[in-house]
Amino acid sequence: MPYLLGTNAIRRTIRYLEQGKLIFRQNVKVMTVSYNDKGDYHQGARDLVHWNLCQIQYRNPTVQVLFLKNLFPTPFIRCWLDTGEDVIMDVFNKTNVEIIDHLIKILGQPDVKEEQKEKLAYENLAKFGSGYPRHCMCEVPGQLPCPVTVQLPEEMTGKYKSEHNLWPKPGLHKD
């Protein structure tokens, strides 16, 4: 299929489907979207069904997603959980982006990848610098204090030579 035909052909591409942000928790089993064809306050639910419903279905293959058109006077989303409870969300006069963000907040799966990256970055205590919790090596317990705050002993600054660093060593050269 070299060319995509139709008025909204972009919705059928894998790249578009993978851009969906909403991944439900494991306990969400059914989601229904109720809206009407007419009325400005139903526009967000209509846009959700038109643009984002295919992404939700693609990203959540175990969740049954339905839409109910022209059955109720106000738009709402209802999600059933595996315990038999249901969650009802009012989407009156909201945009589809606001609806998706709210669904992510109340029923979305927490983003584990970002938490793991942050945890791995902070786990290794040997790393220090601007992107890590320690700015300088002197902040690690057991290390020398920072030379800016506490003056180091003369032997550790590198400016002074000790007797064992002199060359040639006394007594070893021939006269």
N, CA and C of each residue as an Amber inpcrd file, in Angstrom:
protein
   525
   0.8460000  -1.1650000   0.0000000   0.0000000   0.0000000   0.0000000
   0.8970000   1.2350000   0.0000000   1.3230000   1.7160000  -1.1570000
   2.2700000   2.8210000  -1.1950000   1.6550000   4.1570000  -0.7960000
   0.3940000   4.3980000  -1.1350000  -0.2420000   5.6680000  -0.8130000
  -1.4230000   5.4210000   0.1110000  -1.5660000   6.2940000   1.0750000
  -2.6950000   6.2080000   1.9820000  -3.8070000   7.0820000   1.4300000
  -4.9530000   6.4840000   1.2070000  -6.0730000   7.2100000   0.6510000
  -7.1090000   7.4580000   1.7210000  -7.8950000   8.4880000   1.5530000
  -8.9590000   8.8000000   2.4900000  -8.7400000  10.1600000   3.1310000
  -9.7660000  10.6260000   3.8280000  -9.6750000  11.9500000   4.4270000
  -8.7930000  11.9630000   5.6700000  -8.7410000  10.8930000   6.4200000
  -7.9310000  10.8200000   7.6310000  -7.0290000   9.5930000   7.5870000
  -6.2140000   9.5070000   6.5680000  -5.3690000   8.3280000   6.3750000
  -4.2650000   8.2340000   7.4180000  -3.9250000   9.3410000   8.0280000
  -2.8570000   9.3360000   9.0180000  -3.2050000   8.4550000  10.2070000
  -4.4790000   8.2860000  10.5120000  -4.8960000   7.4910000  11.6730000
  -4.6230000   6.0070000  11.4760000  -4.3320000   5.5840000  10.2690000
  -4.1030000   4.1560000  10.0050000  -2.6250000   3.7790000   9.9910000
  -1.7450000   4.7160000  10.2770000  -0.3190000   4.4000000  10.2610000
   0.1460000   3.9070000  11.6210000   1.1330000   3.0230000  11.6250000
   1.6810000   2.4780000  12.8690000   2.3430000   3.5860000  13.6790000
   3.0090000   4.4840000  12.9940000   3.6830000   5.5790000  13.6960000
   2.6830000   6.4210000  14.4880000   1.5270000   6.6950000  13.9210000
   0.5000000   7.4690000  14.6110000  -0.0800000   6.6820000  15.7820000
  -0.3060000   5.4000000  15.5870000  -0.8890000   4.5780000  16.6480000
   0.0600000   4.4440000  17.8380000   1.3520000   4.3910000  17.5820000
   2.3210000   4.2370000  18.6610000   2.5270000   5.5150000  19.4610000
   2.0380000   6.6440000  18.9730000   2.2100000   7.9090000  19.6790000
   1.2060000   8.1030000  20.8130000   0.2840000   7.1830000  20.9870000
  -0.6980000   7.2920000  22.0640000  -0.0290000   7.2320000  23.4260000
  -0.4230000   8.1280000  24.3330000   0.2040000   8.2130000  25.6400000
  -0.5050000   7.3730000  26.7020000  -1.7730000   7.0460000  26.4740000
  -2.5800000   6.4090000  27.5110000  -2.3880000   4.8990000  27.5150000
  -1.8200000   4.3950000  28.6070000  -1.7150000   2.9530000  28.8340000
  -2.4140000   2.6980000  30.1650000  -3.5000000   1.9280000  30.1230000
  -4.2930000   1.6800000  31.3160000  -3.5780000   0.7330000  32.2680000
  -3.9820000   0.7830000  33.5220000  -3.5180000  -0.1840000  34.5110000
  -4.0770000  -1.5600000  34.1600000  -3.5590000  -2.5690000  34.8190000
  -3.9740000  -3.9420000  34.5160000  -5.4090000  -4.2290000  34.9410000
  -5.9500000  -3.4680000  35.8930000  -7.2880000  -3.7730000  36.3940000
  -8.4070000  -3.1350000  35.5780000  -8.1040000  -2.3390000  34.5600000
  -9.1390000  -1.7390000  33.7030000  -9.5030000  -2.7470000  32.6150000
 -10.7890000  -3.0710000  32.5110000 -11.2340000  -4.0780000  31.5550000
 -12.0710000  -3.4950000  30.4170000 -12.9380000  -2.5110000  30.6990000
 -13.8300000  -1.9480000  29.6800000 -13.8420000  -0.4380000  29.8240000
 -13.8420000   0.2600000  28.6920000 -13.9580000   1.7190000  28.6720000
 -15.0460000   2.0910000  27.6770000 -16.0020000   2.9380000  28.0960000
 -17.0320000   3.4240000  27.1870000 -16.9890000   4.9400000  27.1490000
 -17.1800000   5.4950000  25.9690000 -17.2400000   6.9400000  25.7670000
 -18.6320000   7.2540000  25.2620000 -19.3390000   8.1280000  25.9580000
 -20.6950000   8.5070000  25.5760000 -20.6960000   9.9670000  25.1490000
 -21.2700000  10.2630000  23.9590000 -21.3200000  11.6330000  23.4460000
 -22.4530000  11.7440000  22.4470000 -22.7650000  12.9680000  22.0220000
 -23.7910000  13.2430000  21.0250000 -23.1550000  13.8670000  19.7890000
 -23.8830000  13.7800000  18.6700000 -23.4090000  14.3940000  17.4290000
 -23.5180000  15.9050000  17.4640000 -24.4980000  16.4140000  18.1620000
 -24.7430000  17.8480000  18.1840000 -24.3860000  18.4080000  19.5470000
 -23.9950000  19.6780000  19.5710000 -23.6550000  20.3500000  20.8220000
 -22.1720000  20.6350000  20.9060000 -21.8570000  21.8790000  21.2530000
 -20.4560000  22.2720000  21.3370000 -19.7480000  21.6280000  22.5190000
 -20.4710000  21.3700000  23.5910000 -19.8290000  20.7960000  24.7730000
 -19.5100000  19.3150000  24.5980000 -19.9080000  18.6990000  23.4980000
 -19.5670000  17.3060000  23.1910000 -18.3530000  17.2100000  22.2640000
 -17.8070000  18.3500000  21.8520000 -16.7450000  18.3530000  20.8430000
 -15.4930000  17.6100000  21.3190000 -15.1160000  17.7420000  22.5660000
 -13.9290000  17.0470000  23.0780000 -14.0850000  15.5410000  23.0310000
 -15.2690000  15.0490000  23.3860000 -15.5100000  13.6030000  23.3360000
 -15.5330000  13.1200000  21.8850000 -16.0970000  13.9260000  20.9830000
 -16.0950000  13.5560000  19.5620000 -14.6710000  13.4880000  19.0180000
 -13.8580000  14.4880000  19.3710000 -12.4640000  14.4750000  18.9240000
 -11.6920000  13.3070000  19.5290000 -11.9940000  12.9670000  20.7670000
 -11.3510000  11.8200000  21.4040000 -11.6470000  10.5420000  20.6300000
 -12.9020000  10.3460000  20.2670000 -13.2840000   9.1410000  19.5320000
 -12.6600000   9.1570000  18.1400000 -12.6450000  10.3170000  17.5010000
 -12.1450000  10.3920000  16.1290000 -10.6250000  10.2490000  16.0610000
  -9.8920000  10.9530000  16.9220000  -8.4480000  10.9940000  16.8060000
  -7.7170000  10.0510000  17.7650000  -8.2280000   9.8050000  18.9530000
  -7.4680000   9.0710000  19.9530000  -7.9940000   7.6870000  20.2880000
  -9.1800000   7.3370000  19.8710000  -9.7250000   6.0260000  20.2130000
  -8.9020000   4.8980000  19.5980000  -8.4410000   5.0840000  18.3740000
  -7.6200000   4.0460000  17.7350000  -6.2780000   3.8960000  18.4580000
  -5.7120000   4.9970000  18.9590000  -4.4650000   4.9110000  19.7220000
  -4.6800000   4.1790000  21.0480000  -5.8060000   4.4530000  21.6900000
  -6.1090000   3.7880000  22.9600000  -6.2790000   2.2920000  22.7450000
  -6.9760000   1.9130000  21.6750000  -7.1640000   0.4950000  21.3830000
  -5.8420000  -0.1820000  21.0420000  -4.9740000   0.5110000  20.3230000
  -3.6890000  -0.0620000  19.9320000  -2.7770000  -0.2600000  21.1380000
  -2.7380000   0.7200000  22.0330000  -1.8450000   0.6500000  23.1850000
  -2.3810000  -0.2450000  24.3060000  -3.7000000  -0.5350000  24.2990000
  -4.3290000  -1.3630000  25.3310000  -5.1100000  -2.4950000  24.6720000
  -4.4480000  -3.5460000  24.2060000  -5.1590000  -4.5970000  23.4790000
  -6.0820000  -5.4410000  24.3580000  -5.8930000  -5.4390000  25.6680000
  -6.7440000  -6.2570000  26.5390000  -7.9700000  -5.4980000  27.0510000
  -8.0810000  -4.2220000  26.7300000  -9.2010000  -3.4050000  27.1990000
 -10.2280000  -3.2880000  26.0720000 -11.4780000  -3.5560000  26.4020000
 -12.5530000  -3.3940000  25.4310000 -12.9700000  -1.9270000  25.4430000
 -12.9050000  -1.2740000  24.2680000 -13.2100000   0.1440000  24.1550000
 -14.4550000   0.3050000  23.2860000 -15.4790000   0.9720000  23.8270000
 -16.7340000   1.1800000  23.1180000 -17.0810000   2.6580000  23.1280000
 -17.8920000   3.0820000  22.1590000 -18.4450000   4.4250000  22.2360000
 -19.9430000   4.3560000  22.0020000 -20.6620000   5.1460000  22.7760000
 -22.1170000   5.2060000  22.7370000 -22.4990000   6.5870000  22.2150000
 -23.1410000   6.6090000  21.0580000 -23.4440000   7.8720000  20.4190000
 -24.9390000   8.1630000  20.5050000 -25.2680000   9.3970000  20.8970000
 -26.6420000   9.9120000  20.9480000 -27.5440000   9.1290000  21.9040000
 -27.0360000   8.7080000  23.0280000 -27.8400000   7.9910000  24.0160000
 -28.0750000   8.7780000  25.2970000 -27.1220000   9.6440000  25.6620000
 -27.2110000  10.3790000  26.9110000 -27.0730000  11.8770000  26.6280000
 -27.6430000  12.7290000  27.4710000 -27.5900000  14.1670000  27.1990000
 -26.2310000  14.8120000  27.4790000 -25.4410000  14.2520000  28.3580000
 -24.1360000  14.8310000  28.6670000 -23.0320000  13.8350000  28.3330000
 -21.8710000  14.3270000  27.9130000 -20.7640000  13.4230000  27.5850000
 -20.0460000  12.9360000  28.8400000 -19.6950000  11.6550000  28.8570000
 -18.9360000  11.0910000  29.9710000 -18.1790000   9.8660000  29.4880000
 -17.2000000   9.4830000  30.3020000 -16.4150000   8.2650000  30.0600000
 -16.5780000   7.3870000  31.2860000 -16.8180000   6.1090000  31.0460000
 -17.0110000   5.1590000  32.1400000 -16.0550000   3.9960000  31.9230000
 -15.3130000   3.6630000  32.9510000 -14.3640000   2.5520000  32.9010000
 -14.7250000   1.5370000  33.9740000 -14.7930000   0.2750000  33.5810000
 -15.0670000  -0.8100000  34.5180000 -13.7620000  -1.4950000  34.8720000
 -13.6110000  -1.7840000  36.1670000 -12.4190000  -2.4600000  36.6630000
 -12.7030000  -3.9390000  36.8580000 -11.6680000  -4.7210000  37.0620000
 -11.8530000  -6.1600000  37.2160000 -12.5290000  -6.5300000  38.5350000
 -12.6140000  -5.6010000  39.4780000 -13.2900000  -5.8610000  40.7470000
 -14.7940000  -5.6360000  40.6630000 -15.2790000  -5.1700000  39.5310000
 -16.6970000  -4.8870000  39.3630000 -17.0440000  -3.4300000  39.6000000
 -16.1220000  -2.6450000  40.1020000 -16.3550000  -1.2270000  40.3090000
 -16.2480000  -0.4820000  38.9880000 -16.8770000   0.6920000  38.9310000
 -16.7520000   1.5060000  37.7370000 -16.3450000   2.9220000  38.1160000
 -15.6210000   3.5710000  37.2050000 -15.1440000   4.9360000  37.3850000
 -15.7990000   5.7740000  36.3060000 -16.5050000   6.8230000  36.7230000
 -17.1830000   7.6950000  35.7700000 -16.4780000   9.0400000  35.7630000
 -16.1580000   9.5090000  34.5450000 -15.4690000  10.7870000  34.3840000
 -16.3200000  11.7010000  33.5250000 -16.6130000  12.8920000  34.0310000
 -17.3910000  13.8720000  33.2880000 -16.4640000  14.5990000  32.3220000
 -16.8110000  14.6250000  31.0330000 -15.9860000  15.2860000  30.0230000
 -16.7420000  16.4670000  29.3980000 -17.6400000  17.0560000  30.1610000
 -18.4450000  18.1670000  29.6790000 -17.5410000  19.3580000  29.3780000
 -17.5410000  19.7970000  28.1190000 -16.8280000  20.9950000  27.6520000
 -15.3140000  20.8920000  27.8810000 -14.7300000  19.7090000  27.7180000
 -13.2810000  19.5150000  27.8040000 -12.7500000  19.1420000  26.4270000
 -11.4990000  19.4710000  26.1730000 -10.8680000  19.0720000  24.9170000
 -10.3760000  17.6410000  25.0270000 -10.0400000  17.0510000  23.8830000
  -9.5690000  15.6700000  23.9180000  -8.2220000  15.5500000  24.6280000
  -7.3900000  16.5740000  24.5720000  -6.1040000  16.5340000  25.2710000
  -6.3270000  16.5630000  26.7870000  -7.2560000  17.3960000  27.2480000
  -7.5690000  17.4320000  28.6770000  -8.1440000  16.0920000  29.1410000
  -8.9540000  15.4740000  28.3050000  -9.5500000  14.1860000  28.6610000
  -8.4680000  13.1120000  28.7930000  -7.5540000  13.0640000  27.8260000
  -6.4680000  12.0740000  27.8550000  -5.5900000  12.2900000  29.0850000
  -5.2330000  13.5420000  29.3700000  -4.3880000  13.8230000  30.5390000
  -5.0750000  13.4090000  31.8440000  -6.3790000  13.6460000  31.9270000
  -7.1150000  13.2660000  33.1320000  -7.2070000  11.7350000  33.2590000
  -7.4140000  11.0480000  32.1480000  -7.4450000   9.5860000  32.1830000
  -6.0920000   9.0060000  32.5870000  -5.0200000   9.6180000  32.1040000
  -3.6840000   9.1580000  32.4840000  -3.4790000   9.3420000  33.9820000
  -3.9840000  10.4480000  34.5070000  -3.8000000  10.7310000  35.9340000
  -4.5760000   9.7600000  36.8180000  -5.8340000   9.4190000  36.4430000
  -6.6390000   8.5970000  37.3470000  -6.5460000   7.1070000  37.0650000
  -6.3800000   6.6970000  35.8060000  -6.3610000   5.2600000  35.4870000
  -5.1280000   4.8180000  34.7140000  -4.1940000   5.7270000  34.4630000
  -3.0210000   5.3880000  33.6760000  -1.9860000   4.6270000  34.4690000
  -1.2200000   3.8500000  33.7500000  -0.1470000   3.0850000  34.3670000
   1.0160000   4.0330000  34.6230000   1.6410000   3.9610000  35.7880000
   2.7710000   4.8620000  36.0530000   3.9120000   4.5730000  35.0940000
   4.6210000   5.6240000  34.7110000   5.7070000   5.4910000  33.7520000
   6.9300000   4.9320000  34.4660000   7.1400000   3.6380000  34.3210000
   8.1970000   2.9410000  35.0510000   9.5610000   3.2070000  34.4320000
   9.6280000   3.4200000  33.1320000  10.9140000   3.5940000  32.4680000
  11.6430000   4.8300000  32.9710000  10.9390000   5.9520000  33.1120000
  11.5810000   7.1680000  33.5930000  12.0220000   7.0110000  35.0440000
  11.2150000   6.3480000  35.8590000  11.5920000   6.1280000  37.2500000
  12.8300000   5.2390000  37.3420000  12.9260000   4.2240000  36.4770000
  14.0910000   3.3420000  36.5040000  15.3460000   4.0810000  36.0570000
  15.2180000   4.9580000  35.0540000  16.3820000   5.7230000  34.6040000
  16.8850000   6.6330000  35.7160000  15.9820000   7.3050000  36.4070000
  16.3880000   8.1730000  37.5080000  17.0250000   7.3550000  38.6290000
  16.4550000   6.1970000  38.9090000  16.9860000   5.3550000  39.9760000
  18.3870000   4.8600000  39.6300000  18.6080000   4.4440000  38.3660000
  19.9270000   3.9790000  37.9650000  20.9460000   5.1040000  37.9940000
  20.5250000   6.3040000  37.6390000  21.4540000   7.4250000  37.6470000
  21.8890000   7.7640000  39.0640000  21.0030000   7.6320000  40.0390000
  21.3370000   7.9740000  41.4120000  21.9130000   6.8020000  42.1940000
  21.8000000   5.5790000  41.7010000  22.3090000   4.4340000  42.4400000
  23.8340000   4.4110000  42.4880000  24.4800000   4.7200000  41.3790000
  25.9260000   4.6540000  41.3210000  26.5130000   5.8800000  42.0140000
  27.0520000   5.6820000  43.2000000  27.5790000   6.7930000  43.9740000
  28.9180000   7.2900000  43.4470000  29.5610000   6.5270000  42.5760000
  30.8450000   6.9490000  42.0500000  30.6950000   8.0590000  41.0210000
  29.5060000   8.2430000  40.4890000  29.2940000   9.2870000  39.4950000
  28.9920000  10.6020000  40.1900000  29.6280000  11.6470000  39.7370000
  29.3480000  12.9670000  40.2710000  29.5060000  13.9790000  39.1530000
  28.8750000  15.1040000  39.3100000  28.8940000  16.1560000  38.3100000
  27.5550000  16.8750000  38.2790000  27.2810000  17.5730000  37.1810000
  26.0790000  18.4100000  37.1230000  24.7960000  17.5900000  36.9950000
  24.8390000  16.3980000  36.4340000  23.6270000  15.6050000  36.2570000
  23.3630000  14.6020000  37.3610000  24.1310000  14.6340000  38.4170000
  24.0250000  13.6480000  39.4810000  23.8030000  14.3470000  40.8170000
  23.4140000  13.5930000  41.8400000  23.1010000  14.2550000  43.1170000
  24.3150000  14.8900000  43.7970000  25.5200000  14.4260000  43.4890000
  26.7170000  15.0230000  44.0850000  27.4510000  15.8410000  43.0320000
  27.7480000  17.0700000  43.3940000  28.4220000  17.9500000  42.4490000
  29.9330000  17.6940000  42.4180000  30.4920000  17.3460000  43.5710000
  31.9420000  17.1960000  43.6790000  32.2540000  15.8990000  44.4200000
  33.4270000  15.3690000  44.1980000  33.8530000  14.1350000  44.8600000
  33.9850000  14.3270000  46.3680000  34.2120000  15.5580000  46.7910000
  34.3920000  15.8130000  48.2220000  33.0930000  15.6400000  49.0020000
  31.9430000  15.5290000  48.3230000  30.6750000  15.3390000  49.0060000
  30.4290000  13.8810000  49.3900000  31.2330000  12.9610000  48.8700000
  31.1040000  11.5500000  49.1990000  31.6860000  11.3300000  50.5990000
  30.9740000  10.6290000  51.4790000  31.5030000  10.4050000  52.8330000
  32.8220000   9.6350000  52.7940000  33.7830000  10.0670000  53.6250000
  35.0780000   9.4100000  53.6990000  36.1240000  10.0260000  52.7980000
  35.7640000  10.9830000  51.9800000  36.7260000  11.6420000  51.0970000
  37.2560000  12.9050000  51.7720000  38.2960000  13.4370000  51.1790000
  38.8500000  14.6850000  51.6970000  37.8580000  15.8200000  51.4850000
  37.8670000  16.8080000  52.3680000  36.9790000  17.9440000  52.1480000
  37.4230000  18.7560000  50.9330000  36.5410000  19.5500000  50.4510000
  36.8090000  20.3460000  49.2500000  37.9030000  21.3720000  49.5530000
  38.8980000  21.5250000  48.6720000  39.9770000  22.4900000  48.9200000
  39.4810000  23.9390000  48.9480000  38.3080000  24.1800000  48.4690000
  37.7760000  25.5370000  48.5140000  37.3940000  25.9130000  49.9450000
  36.8530000  24.9620000  50.6870000  36.3830000  25.2570000  52.0430000
  37.4500000  24.9950000  53.1070000  38.2430000  23.9300000  52.9500000
  39.2730000  23.5720000  53.9320000  40.6020000  23.4550000  53.1940000
  41.6230000  24.1430000  53.6990000  42.9220000  24.1090000  53.0420000
  43.5840000  22.7500000  53.2600000  44.0930000  22.1770000  52.1740000
  44.7370000  20.8690000  52.2470000  46.1250000  20.9980000  52.8630000
  46.6550000  19.8960000  53.4220000  48.0430000  19.9410000  53.9160000
  49.0070000  20.1950000  52.7640000  50.1710000  20.7380000  53.0910000
  51.1420000  21.1050000  52.0590000  51.6080000  19.8950000  51.2570000
  51.6480000  18.7250000  51.8760000  52.1290000  17.5360000  51.1770000
  51.1730000  17.0870000  50.0770000  49.9050000  17.4770000  50.1700000
  48.9120000  16.9830000  49.2250000  48.6170000  17.9590000  48.0930000
  49.2160000  19.1170000  48.1190000  48.9050000  20.1070000  47.0880000
  49.7250000  19.9170000  45.8300000  50.8950000  19.2480000  45.9050000
  51.7180000  19.0330000  44.7300000  52.7150000  20.1350000  44.4900000
  52.6960000  21.1760000  45.3150000  53.6290000  22.2840000  45.1380000
  54.9820000  21.9950000  45.7990000  54.9650000  21.1430000  46.7970000
  56.1700000  20.9090000  47.5790000  56.7230000  19.5340000  47.2620000
  58.0520000  19.4500000  47.2420000  58.7070000  18.1790000  46.9690000
  59.1200000  17.5470000  48.2840000  58.9060000  16.2640000  48.3630000
  59.3800000  15.5650000  49.5500000  60.7450000  14.9630000  49.2530000
  61.4120000  14.4540000  50.2530000  62.7620000  13.9300000  50.0700000
  62.7880000  12.7230000  49.1570000  61.7640000  11.9140000  49.1680000
  61.8160000  10.6990000  48.3490000  61.4660000  10.9880000  46.8870000
  61.0540000  12.2030000  46.5600000  60.7700000  12.5530000  45.1720000
  61.9380000  13.2530000  44.4860000  62.9990000  13.5590000  45.2130000
  64.1300000  14.2610000  44.6090000  64.9140000  13.3240000  43.6970000
  65.4390000  13.8910000  42.6200000  66.2430000  13.0940000  41.6990000
  67.5130000  13.8530000  41.4130000  68.5900000  13.2890000  41.3640000
  68.9470000  11.9340000  41.7590000  68.9770000  11.8100000  43.2750000
  68.7380000  10.6230000  43.7320000  68.6530000  10.4060000  45.1650000
  70.0520000  10.5530000  45.7720000  70.1220000  11.1630000  46.9450000
  71.4480000  11.3510000  47.5580000  72.0910000  10.0110000  47.9410000
  73.3720000   9.9090000  47.6750000  74.1250000   8.7090000  48.0360000
  74.1410000   7.6840000  46.9200000  73.3360000   7.8350000  45.8700000
  73.3030000   6.8420000  44.8170000  74.1400000   7.2770000  43.6020000
  74.4080000   8.5320000  43.4640000  75.1860000   8.9800000  42.3070000
  76.6720000   8.9060000  42.5920000  77.4670000   8.7260000  41.5410000
  78.9080000   8.5810000  41.7140000  79.5430000   9.9510000  41.6300000
  80.5040000  10.2150000  42.5030000  81.2090000  11.4880000  42.4990000
  82.4860000  11.4010000  41.7360000
